[in-house]
Amino acid sequence: MERSPETITNDLLAVVTRELGYREKPGQHTKYGAWYAETVKDPQYRNAAWCDMFIAWAADKAGVTDYVGAFAWTPSHARWFEQRQAWTDEPEPGALVFFDWAGGDDIKGIDHVGIVERVDGDKIHTIEANVDKVWLKRKVRDESKVVGYGIPRMVKPDLTVEPADVTLALRPDAVSATTSQAAGVDPVAAMATGVLVVAVGVSLIFGGFHVRKLAFSVGKHRRSAATPSPEPEERPLAGVAIRSPSAPGETAPRRRSRPYE
């Protein structure tokens, strides 16, 4: 059932406001990560960076996931809004605000996400999870670090989009992988790929090479002592991403047709 813009905003803010003051448990465990891990059937999300998983949880409780999305990786969440023509540089209550602590304006550089509670001149009052080390709390921000806003009321739930490939960026102690999306399989391309794989395998065997396990760079949401965040209020976080299952041919765990990133 289609929701009115007012009920989307009010219902989402009602849920997130009730969660103010929540503090993560030792080992970065939260009830939001536990819920997300159970939803996508992957235990590694239990102690992953949780600012976006909190929003996924809140949207589910408010019954507005079709308008808000459900993600664990902020750049892909922002891209989801962009693909649905619901991405803007104008804040409003109920909008998701995406930050890049380095001050960039590219979606790929996004580090963090919160929800706008109200706008007061050039200040945005937000509710954010995983800030000030362990808290879910209100913050007052200027827009110097804002990349853009995702507007749930502008999302059309029945809109079909063609998402791009997304790299899975798991915690540093986890195995990283990539997912790719294809609408169909070209028999000629499949045969060529098979021949290439065999040729590479033979060359590795006879050349005595040792294949190292592939590891892709972690996303902006990471906890890495080597790269401290420029934002003093936000600790470095561990990147976790899972491909949106709204696309055809998706193989990642899905919860009905809702996207998880």
NORRA-V456043 format. One line per field, one symbol per residue. burial: # if it has 9 or more other ideal C-beta (glycine too) atoms within 8 Angstrom, else .. A space follows every 10 residues. Layout:
burial: ???
This chain:
burial: ..#....### #######.## .#.#...### .######.## ...####### ########## .#.##.#### ########## ##.#.###.. ########## #.....#.## #######.#. ..######## #...#####. #...###### #####..... ..#..##### #....#.##. #........# .......... ..##...... .....#.### ####....#. #..#.##### #######..# .####..### #
